[in-house]
């Protein structure tokens, strides 16, 4: 079962981390706590205290190690972050500050060298 488990934070496989997980177990790749709510099968943000186990004590920081006796490692705990909102925001900022390459790909910013070259070319066109 340990071979199927991946870190909730970075997605790295557990590898040779012994089971059951010790309270102080850490990901070898990113050093995130592994015996934490985010790695647990009961973790669910749509329910009270983000835990589907009704009698478990509330844990404030879901990313830190805890002593929960109901902890059960979740196989698919890693959720890849959605980068689309960040890319859209970056493209809007680039457009706002005039960093869009004319005729180029939307959202692609000019490097400082390209910006300087473009200004130099504009000077000599006149």
N, C-alpha and C positions, 0 to 999 in steps of 0.2 A: 504493500500500500504506500509506503514512503516514496517509492519510485514515481508514483503518480502525482504527488504533492508538489506544488510550486509556491513560492513566496507571494504573499498578498501584495507586496509593494513593488517588486521588480520582475516577478515572473520566473525567477531562477529556480531550477529544480532543487529539491531538498538534498538529493544525493545520498550521502552516507550518514545523515543525521539520525541518531537512534530514536526508535519509537518505544513507548509513548514519549511525546515531546516534553522535555524538561521545561520548567517555568522560565528559565533563563536562556532557552534556545534562541539562537540568532541565525539569520540568513547569512550564509558565507559570502554572498555577493554584495549585499547592501547593508548588512548588519541590522536589519529590522527585526523587531521582536516577533517570534513565531507563535508563542503561546499567548496570543492576544485575541480580542474579539474579532478583528478584521480577518483573521485566519480561521475562525470558527464556523462550523456548519450552521449554527443557530443565529449568526449575525444577519440581521435584516433591518435595513433602515426604515422600512414601512410600518414597523410595529413599535410599541412603547419600549423605550430604553434600547432600541435597535437590537433586541434579543427575542427570539421566538421561544426560548425556554422560560416559562411563566414564573418559576420560583427562583431563578438565578438573581443574585444581588446585582444592583446596578453598578456598572463600571463607567467612570467618567471619561477616561481617555481610552478609546477603543484601539489605539495603536501600540499601547504599552503592555508589557507582560503583566499577567494577573494570576490570581490563585483560584479562578473559577473551576469548580469541580465538575461542571457540565461540559467543559471544553471538548470539542470533537473536531479534528482538523478537516478543513474543507478542501476538496480536490481542486475545484475551479475558483479559488479565492482571488486570483489575479484578474483584474479588469483593466484592459488597456485604456489609457486615457484618451478622450475624444479631443483631438487637436484642431478640429475644424473651427470652433469658435475663436481660438487663438490666431489661426491663420487668417480668418476673416477680419479680425480686429487689426492685425498687422497690416493687411492690405488697405484697410480704411485709413489707418494712420499714415501709411506711405503716400496714399493719394492726397490726404490733407496737407502734408508737408511737401508735396511735389516731387516725390522720389520715384514715381512711376516712370519706367523707361518708355518714351514715346514709341509706339508701334511694336513694343515688346510684349512680353507676357504680363498679364494683369497681376498686380501684387508683387512683381519682382523689382526689388530696389536696385538702384545704381550703387556701385562701389564708389568710394571717394575718388578713386582714380578716374573712373568713367565720368563722374560728375565734373571733375576738373577738365577732362578732355572735351566734354560737351560745351563747357563755357568757353574754352579756348577756341574751339571751332566756330562758335557763334561770333566771337570777336573778329575773326578773320573773314567772315562771310560778307561783311559790310564794306 
